[in-house]
Amino acid sequence: MVSGMQIKPPDGRCCIATYIPAMFLLFPICLTCCGWWKRKVLPFFSIPPETYESLHRLVRNYNLRNLTLNIIDNTFDGERAQQVYNMVSGSNLRGLTLINTAATIDVRNMEYSCFERNVLPLKELKNVIVDVRWQSRSKTGYNMIEMRQYKPE
């Protein structure tokens, strides 16, 4: 599990300001589904690119066959997806599971919205079984955002 450094703490005031009126009226609870509310209330995490480079060295130096990588990174963008692609394509890996459990919102540059496009080259690797997901934890379990398994031909 690789957890990013917290770049924005949670804002409990906004959360309380939403839930207290929600005890009397149902409407304020609907705000919790809005992206602006999530950006205001939820914490954000960021894993530096150097950490992905260290993982690349680790995978390259050891004869790993399968890797399950759980990350918490709201800033997982195209650059970081490319680093993971380079790590997997230049290794002996036969299976990769990448799960990002950060909040499912865009922080800076459409990271979450472009997730599918950013990891597409990773999913198209022919010699590796790849399972890539961005899912957020909720009180009821997991909200699956992307769950597909790609098998080599």
Helices and strands as residue ranges (DSSP letters): E 2-3, E 5-8, H 12-22, H 27-30, G 31-33, H 35-41, E 44-46, H 49-61, E 66-72, H 78-89, E 95-100, H 115-118, H 120-123, E 129-134, E 136-138, E 141-143, E 148-150
